[in-house]
């Protein structure tokens, strides 16, 4: 799939938020005027103000609802405040510029003797031990803590395929979230590969150094190639959409039916855009939904048999006129992290999937189903899903996965 940047789209305005924000450092005498200017711009809101005694300036932070509002506000502050405006910063770019995740030294290396344990002779001894005891790689190296987070930028939201390096900010953000919730070492690795075969070959070459591979922002064709290549190895492949998002959507669907007191075995469910959902249709069926209709693009959504009990929408179709309730779950338009009690997000399940995969070195359909049921239960009586920041969420789901990872009838997914 060739890379193409012509599909880039400007995000439509929404509510003011940190993604389109600014930080202004102004002379104290101009702070009131700066606040008034921010208040005068529709779609902008002042979020914080304080005085920095170290530099003698006031710092003002503001969120806006999109790039056009941000540009208007920056232009207005520059024009009206003049020399009283000392600096304008962009927090999103500043956070990205630091790099969002880093390595740490895990062994002491302060003395010559400690450094000698990192030298060739000591390495040779460990290598010889591994040759005699090949099953001890995880116990004698850091591999069991390492996850490779891979993407060739072939499916970045609805932006289309992009140059591989462009996906690095998104991979770094995902790595930061996953490190925070799992404690694992997450390595964001953009891969420049234009064919599924090349991508799979690179993933296979990296696999020996990691406990698991995680694929993100990657087209299903590339995901399928990697999964097929590594199917019979001891390196599990976890995909953000096919696995993590599918688990979260299944849990939300189970609770949507439960809230309507409809048994899953009797429910009539329609799924749009099944090609975007990876393993979702199989997971819904395994969860007990016997009547699952896969809606074809362009076909009418209205069912002659009457309104379905639930429409799971992965493409953004208009709500059916027959009153069918809709569960919006497009993997290309994920909800903000603060709205994940009502909409599925891969981070509901991804940390637990990676934790369990790193520990057990396998991922089965049965364990995915166990995670979906556990996630549905953790939502409580009134919500579709728990928030992705729910205390104990990752630990509870990982425990459910590990308990079911040794199911004797399953093959590795």
Beta strands, then each sheet from edge to edge (+ up, - down):
strand 1: 17-27
strand 2: 44-52
strand 3: 57-64
strand 4: 85-89
strand 5: 146-151
strand 6: 185-190
strand 7: 212-215
strand 8: 236-239
strand 9: 268-272
strand 10: 291-295
strand 11: 310-313
strand 12: 326-328
sheet 1: 2+ 3- 1+ 4-
sheet 2: 6+ 5+ 7+ 8+
sheet 3: 10+ 9+ 11+ 12+
end
